[in-house]
C-alpha cells in the first residue's frame, strides 16, 4: 500500500516530461507547495490524460467515482492491481482515465515487536523522483455552483525484494519510458505495466516516528536515523 509520500521536486519532474516529449499544458496555474509528508485527502500533483490531452494539475488523493450521488464515506487512496477489473470503484477507469502521480519518495511502516512500528522512507536508488501509476475520475456534486472534484488513487501491487523488508505491498512505480504508455490507456495494453519495480531499483532507510503525525511536514521527515537513534537494523 501507499498511505504517505513526499514530493518536493516539481522542477525536475517537469524536466523529465520535456525530455520524454510529454506535453503538459501551462504549469503557471498549478498552485504547488513542496511537502515531505503528504496525507490522504490532500490535493496532490497529477499528470492527467483526458482524451489524449495531458494536463498537469492538482487532484484530491482519495477517489470519488463519477457515478456516486453523494460524497461517499469510503474514498480509496489505493487500488490493487489484482482487482482493478472487478471492483466497481475502479473498473470503469482501467484503460480509460489514467494519470501519473509524481513523488520524491514514500513511507511505509514495519512492525517491530508488540504494538511498535518503525517508519521507513523509500526512494529510487538513482536519486531521481518517481511516478506512481494512478487512476482518476471527476465527480460533480448535485448542489448548484459546486465545481467538479477531480480525484485519484495510486495503483499498488505485491512488493519487490527491497519492499518485502517492510511491507508486502508497494505502489506501481513506472519508469519514464513507460509514462506515455500508461497515460495513453485507450491505445495501449497497460496491464503489462502493472508489475513490481525491479529488484535494486529502490533504497530505504528508517526515519523518525515524527512522520506519524500528519501535521509534521518538516524536511526532517526524510532524515535518516543514525545507529544510536535506531540501533542495528537486521536485514
C-alpha positions as CSV (number, residue, x, y, z in Angstrom):
1,X,0.0,0.0,0.0
2,X,1.0,3.6,0.0
3,X,-0.5,5.9,2.7
4,X,2.0,8.7,2.9
5,X,4.5,10.2,0.5
6,X,6.5,13.3,-0.2
7,X,7.0,15.4,-3.3
8,X,9.4,18.4,-3.5
9,X,10.9,18.1,-6.9
10,X,8.4,19.5,-9.4
11,X,11.0,21.3,-11.4
12,X,12.9,18.1,-12.1
13,X,9.8,16.2,-12.8
14,X,8.8,18.8,-15.4
15,X,12.3,18.5,-17.0
16,X,11.7,14.7,-17.3
17,X,8.3,15.3,-19.0
18,X,10.1,17.6,-21.5
19,X,12.8,15.0,-22.0
20,X,10.3,12.3,-22.9
21,X,8.3,14.7,-25.0
22,X,5.2,14.6,-22.9
23,X,3.3,18.0,-23.2
24,X,1.6,19.1,-20.0
25,X,0.0,22.5,-20.6
26,X,0.7,25.6,-18.6
27,X,2.0,24.9,-15.1
28,X,1.6,28.6,-14.1
29,X,-1.9,27.8,-12.8
30,X,-0.6,25.0,-10.7
31,X,-0.6,26.1,-7.0
32,X,2.2,23.7,-5.9
33,X,3.7,23.6,-2.4
34,X,6.5,21.1,-1.7
35,X,5.6,18.7,1.0
36,X,7.6,16.0,2.9
37,X,4.5,14.3,4.4
38,X,1.5,14.1,2.1
39,X,-1.6,12.6,3.6
40,X,-4.8,11.2,2.2
41,X,-7.5,13.8,1.2
42,X,-4.7,16.2,0.2
43,X,-4.6,17.9,-3.2
44,X,-1.7,16.4,-4.9
45,X,0.1,16.9,-8.2
46,X,-1.0,14.6,-11.0
47,X,-0.4,14.4,-14.8
48,X,-3.9,13.7,-16.1
49,X,-4.6,12.2,-19.5
50,X,-8.0,13.0,-20.9
51,X,-8.8,12.0,-24.5
52,X,-5.2,12.2,-25.5
53,X,-4.5,15.6,-23.8
54,X,-2.1,15.8,-20.9
55,X,-2.7,18.3,-18.1
56,X,-0.6,18.9,-15.0
57,X,-3.0,19.8,-12.2
58,X,-4.0,19.2,-8.6
59,X,-6.3,16.4,-7.7
60,X,-7.7,15.1,-4.4
61,X,-5.9,11.9,-3.2
62,X,-8.9,9.7,-2.4
63,X,-11.0,8.5,-5.3
64,X,-14.6,9.6,-5.8
65,X,-16.3,7.8,-8.7
66,X,-18.3,10.0,-11.1
67,X,-21.4,7.8,-10.7
68,X,-22.0,8.2,-6.9
69,X,-24.9,10.5,-6.0
70,X,-23.4,11.9,-2.8
71,X,-19.9,12.2,-1.3
72,X,-19.0,8.6,-0.3
73,X,-17.7,7.7,3.1
74,X,-15.1,5.5,1.5
75,X,-12.7,7.3,-0.8
76,X,-9.9,4.8,-1.6
77,X,-6.3,6.1,-1.9
78,X,-5.0,2.8,-3.3
79,X,-6.3,0.5,-6.0
80,X,-5.0,-3.1,-6.1
81,X,-3.8,-4.4,-9.5
82,X,-5.4,-7.8,-8.8
83,X,-8.9,-6.4,-8.5
84,X,-9.0,-3.4,-10.9
85,X,-11.2,-5.2,-13.4
86,X,-13.6,-6.4,-10.7
87,X,-14.1,-3.6,-8.2
88,X,-16.9,-1.2,-9.3
89,X,-14.8,1.7,-8.0
90,X,-12.0,1.2,-10.5
91,X,-13.1,-1.0,-13.5
92,X,-14.6,1.9,-15.4
93,X,-11.2,3.8,-15.2
94,X,-8.9,1.0,-16.2
95,X,-7.7,1.7,-19.8
96,X,-9.7,4.9,-19.8
97,X,-8.6,7.5,-17.3
98,X,-5.0,7.1,-16.2
99,X,-2.7,9.6,-14.6
100,X,0.9,9.9,-13.2
101,X,1.3,10.9,-9.6
102,X,4.9,12.2,-9.0
103,X,6.7,11.6,-5.8
104,X,10.1,12.1,-4.3
105,X,9.6,9.1,-2.1
106,X,7.1,7.4,0.1
107,X,6.8,5.9,3.6
108,X,5.9,2.5,4.9
109,X,5.8,1.2,8.5
110,X,7.5,-2.1,9.5
111,X,6.1,-4.0,12.5
112,X,8.9,-4.4,15.1
113,X,7.7,-6.0,18.3
114,X,4.4,-5.8,20.1
115,X,2.4,-2.6,19.1
116,X,5.5,-0.9,17.6
117,X,6.0,0.2,14.0
118,X,9.1,1.8,12.6
119,X,8.6,4.2,9.6
120,X,10.9,3.9,6.6
121,X,11.4,6.3,3.7
122,X,11.6,4.6,0.3
123,X,13.1,6.3,-2.7
124,X,14.6,5.5,-6.1
125,X,18.2,4.2,-5.7
126,X,19.3,6.5,-8.5
127,X,18.0,9.6,-6.6
128,X,15.5,10.7,-9.2
129,X,11.9,11.4,-8.5
130,X,9.4,8.6,-9.2
131,X,6.0,8.5,-10.8
132,X,3.2,6.3,-9.5
133,X,0.6,4.8,-11.8
134,X,-2.7,6.4,-10.9
135,X,-6.4,6.3,-11.8
136,X,-8.5,9.5,-11.8
137,X,-12.2,10.5,-12.0
138,X,-14.2,13.7,-11.9
139,X,-17.3,13.9,-9.6
140,X,-19.9,16.6,-9.8
141,X,-21.9,17.4,-6.6
142,X,-25.6,17.9,-7.0
143,X,-25.5,21.3,-5.4
144,X,-25.7,24.3,-7.7
145,X,-22.5,26.2,-8.4
146,X,-20.3,23.4,-7.0
147,X,-17.2,22.8,-9.1
148,X,-16.3,19.2,-10.1
149,X,-13.9,17.4,-7.9
150,X,-11.0,15.6,-9.7
151,X,-9.7,12.8,-7.5
152,X,-7.2,10.0,-7.9
153,X,-5.9,6.7,-6.4
154,X,-2.5,5.1,-6.6
155,X,-2.3,1.6,-8.1
156,X,-0.5,-1.0,-5.9
157,X,0.9,-4.4,-6.4
158,X,2.9,-7.1,-4.5
159,X,6.3,-5.9,-3.1
160,X,9.7,-6.4,-4.7
161,X,12.7,-7.6,-2.8
162,X,13.5,-4.3,-1.1
163,X,9.9,-3.6,-0.1
164,X,9.3,-7.0,1.4
165,X,11.6,-6.0,4.2
166,X,8.9,-3.5,5.4
167,X,5.6,-4.5,3.7
168,X,4.0,-6.9,1.3
169,X,2.5,-4.2,-0.9
170,X,4.0,-1.3,-2.9
171,X,2.9,1.3,-5.4
172,X,3.4,0.8,-9.1
173,X,6.4,2.9,-9.9
174,X,6.6,3.5,-13.7
175,X,9.9,4.1,-15.4
176,X,10.0,7.3,-17.5
177,X,9.9,5.4,-20.8
178,X,6.7,3.8,-19.6
179,X,4.9,7.0,-18.8
180,X,3.3,7.7,-22.2
181,X,2.2,4.1,-22.5
182,X,0.4,4.3,-19.1
183,X,-1.2,7.7,-19.9
184,X,-2.4,6.6,-23.4
185,X,-4.6,4.0,-21.8
186,X,-7.1,3.7,-24.7
187,X,-4.5,2.6,-27.2
188,X,-2.1,0.7,-25.0
189,X,-2.2,-2.7,-23.2
190,X,-1.4,-1.2,-19.8
191,X,-1.8,-4.4,-17.7
192,X,1.8,-5.4,-18.6
193,X,3.0,-2.3,-16.8
194,X,1.4,-3.2,-13.5
195,X,4.3,-5.1,-12.0
196,X,6.6,-4.5,-9.1
197,X,9.8,-2.4,-9.5
198,X,12.9,-4.4,-10.5
199,X,14.9,-5.6,-7.5
200,X,17.6,-3.0,-6.8
201,X,15.6,-0.1,-8.1
202,X,14.7,1.2,-4.6
203,X,16.5,2.1,-1.5
204,X,15.1,2.6,2.0
205,X,16.1,3.7,5.5
206,X,14.4,4.3,8.9
207,X,13.2,7.8,9.8
208,X,11.8,9.4,12.9
209,X,8.4,8.5,14.2
210,X,7.6,12.2,14.0
211,X,6.3,11.4,10.5
212,X,3.4,9.6,12.1
213,X,2.0,13.0,12.8
214,X,0.2,14.2,9.7
215,X,0.8,17.8,10.7
216,X,4.6,17.3,10.8
217,X,5.8,18.3,7.4
218,X,9.3,19.4,8.0
219,X,12.3,18.3,5.9
220,X,13.3,16.2,8.9
221,X,10.6,13.7,7.8
222,X,13.1,12.2,5.4
223,X,16.2,12.4,7.6
224,X,17.8,9.0,8.2
225,X,18.0,7.8,11.8
226,X,21.6,7.1,12.8
227,X,22.7,3.9,14.5
228,X,22.5,5.5,18.0
229,X,18.9,6.6,17.4
230,X,17.7,3.4,15.8
231,X,20.1,0.6,16.8
232,X,21.3,-2.0,14.5
233,X,18.8,-3.0,11.8
234,X,18.8,-6.6,10.8
235,X,18.2,-7.2,7.1
